[in-house]
Amino acid sequence: MLVSYYRIWRYRCRSSCKHIYFKGRRPFGRLGGRKKAEEPDGASPCELPFAGRLPENLCRARTAVRNLILCNPFQFFCTFTFDPARIDRTNLEGCMKRLTKLFMHYRERYAPSFRYIVIPEFHKDGAVHFHGMLSGFRVGDLVVPEKIYKRVRRAGSEVLELVPNTRRYVDWPYYSQKLGFFSCSAVRDQEACAVYVSKYITKDLAQLPKGIKSYYCSKGLERPELVFDCDDVPCAFRPVLETKYCALAYLPESWGGLVPPWVGECCSDLSDPIGPEEPEDGTGLFSRMTGKQLMLMGAR
């Protein structure tokens, strides 16, 4: 008998759904709960070998960052650099607390819809800065200055210099007047940004002290929606990633809707008939799905 289970996730800002065919039984039984490291908050087993040999925890973090960006309409890609005259740039925990506190105050006072996700990155001298995605600014709070600070190399070291803002980068004075230097550009391709930003989670973050996260984000961000969950089904797509544990592909919603077109033809061994107005011969889709599966598909 075929032993497998199949899941499909929908992403709000993506035109395709994520299909994963797991080769084996569920971790906690036929319809058991997901492990913490499983989708959508972490990398699926088939993605781990393709993550550039990252530690598993960083691989999970990279996937989580990508998922959050694909599920929330962030408007800007941003970089936060700290002024050494105002804050110790080598103190990651201190910089993170100051940055998130500023975000919290801005959201509470001026922009209730403000959202963020940021990732730390280290210079060779140990100084930290952050990259990330933001949205929900108050109208008029972003400006386009004539000149911006840019990190350039001089005499073997990197320094910040004022250069013409030829690329029309945007400044956020609420941050730059308090903590340091800010630059951002509008998001043109959500998927490209999701991949690009997630790559800032590198092996350097493996050395972070205990309790320090590899990324920080707003509370209440949307995550991938599980729209299909079925046991003992065949894999009918050509995977883009595959291991001995599972296969993965990104397929458009138009691919048989959200449900694979072969469901209803290849799942005759499933049972648990509860669906209304189903064929008496048991060939209908809902007759082979449990209450949990129906709820996930919105057919309840």
Secondary structure as the mmCIF struct_conf table of DSSP 4:
data_model
#
loop_
_struct_conf.conf_type_id
_struct_conf.id
_struct_conf.beg_label_comp_id
_struct_conf.beg_label_asym_id
_struct_conf.beg_label_seq_id
_struct_conf.end_label_comp_id
_struct_conf.end_label_asym_id
_struct_conf.end_label_seq_id
STRN STRN1 TYR A 5 ARG A 10
TURN_TY1_P TURN_TY1_P1 ARG A 12 CYS A 13
BEND BEND1 SER A 15 SER A 15
STRN STRN2 SER A 16 PHE A 22
BEND BEND2 LYS A 23 GLY A 24
TURN_TY1_P TURN_TY1_P2 PRO A 27 PHE A 28
BEND BEND3 GLY A 29 GLY A 29
TURN_TY1_P TURN_TY1_P3 ARG A 30 LEU A 31
HELX_LH_PP_P HELX_LH_PP_P1 GLY A 32 LYS A 35
TURN_TY1_P TURN_TY1_P4 LYS A 36 ALA A 37
BEND BEND4 GLU A 38 GLU A 38
TURN_TY1_P TURN_TY1_P5 GLU A 39 ASP A 41
BEND BEND5 GLY A 42 GLY A 42
TURN_TY1_P TURN_TY1_P6 PRO A 45 GLU A 47
HELX_RH_3T_P HELX_RH_3T_P1 LEU A 48 PHE A 50
BEND BEND6 ALA A 51 ALA A 51
TURN_TY1_P TURN_TY1_P7 GLY A 52 ARG A 53
HELX_RH_AL_P HELX_RH_AL_P1 GLU A 56 CYS A 71
BEND BEND7 ASN A 72 ASN A 72
STRN STRN3 PHE A 76 PHE A 82
TURN_TY1_P TURN_TY1_P8 PRO A 84 ARG A 86
BEND BEND8 ILE A 87 ILE A 87
TURN_TY1_P TURN_TY1_P9 ARG A 89 THR A 90
HELX_RH_AL_P HELX_RH_AL_P2 LEU A 92 ARG A 109
TURN_TY1_P TURN_TY1_P10 TYR A 110 TYR A 110
TURN_TY1_P TURN_TY1_P11 PRO A 112 SER A 113
STRN STRN4 ARG A 115 PHE A 122
TURN_TY1_P TURN_TY1_P12 LYS A 124 ASP A 125
BEND BEND9 GLY A 126 GLY A 126
STRN STRN5 VAL A 128 SER A 135
HELX_LH_PP_P HELX_LH_PP_P2 PHE A 137 ARG A 138
TURN_TY1_P TURN_TY1_P13 VAL A 139 GLY A 140
STRN STRN6 VAL A 143 VAL A 143
BEND BEND10 GLU A 146 GLU A 146
STRN STRN7 LYS A 147 ARG A 154
TURN_TY1_P TURN_TY1_P14 ALA A 155 GLY A 156
STRN STRN8 SER A 157 PRO A 164
TURN_TY1_P TURN_TY1_P15 THR A 166 ARG A 167
STRN STRN9 VAL A 170 ASP A 171
HELX_RH_AL_P HELX_RH_AL_P3 PRO A 173 SER A 176
TURN_TY1_P TURN_TY1_P16 GLN A 177 LEU A 179
STRN STRN10 GLY A 180 ALA A 186
BEND BEND11 ARG A 188 ARG A 188
HELX_RH_AL_P HELX_RH_AL_P4 GLN A 190 SER A 198
TURN_TY1_P TURN_TY1_P17 LYS A 199 TYR A 200
HELX_RH_3T_P HELX_RH_3T_P2 LYS A 203 GLN A 207
HELX_LH_PP_P HELX_LH_PP_P3 LEU A 208 PRO A 209
TURN_TY1_P TURN_TY1_P18 LYS A 210 GLY A 211
BEND BEND12 SER A 214 SER A 214
STRN STRN11 TYR A 216 CYS A 217
TURN_TY1_P TURN_TY1_P19 LYS A 219 GLY A 220
STRN STRN12 GLU A 225 ASP A 231
BEND BEND13 ASP A 232 ASP A 232
BEND BEND14 PHE A 237 PHE A 237
BEND BEND15 VAL A 240 VAL A 240
STRN STRN13 LEU A 241 GLU A 242
BEND BEND16 LYS A 244 TYR A 245
STRN STRN14 CYS A 246 PRO A 252
TURN_TY1_P TURN_TY1_P20 GLU A 253 SER A 254
BEND BEND17 TRP A 255 GLY A 256
TURN_TY1_P TURN_TY1_P21 GLY A 257 LEU A 258
BEND BEND18 VAL A 259 VAL A 259
TURN_TY1_P TURN_TY1_P22 PRO A 261 GLU A 265
BEND BEND19 CYS A 266 CYS A 266
TURN_TY1_P TURN_TY1_P23 SER A 268 ASP A 269
TURN_TY1_P TURN_TY1_P24 PRO A 276 GLU A 277
TURN_TY1_P TURN_TY1_P25 GLU A 280 ASP A 281
BEND BEND20 GLY A 282 GLY A 282
BEND BEND21 GLY A 284 LEU A 285
HELX_RH_3T_P HELX_RH_3T_P3 PHE A 286 ARG A 288
HELX_RH_AL_P HELX_RH_AL_P5 GLY A 291 LEU A 296
TURN_TY1_P TURN_TY1_P26 MET A 297 GLY A 298
#
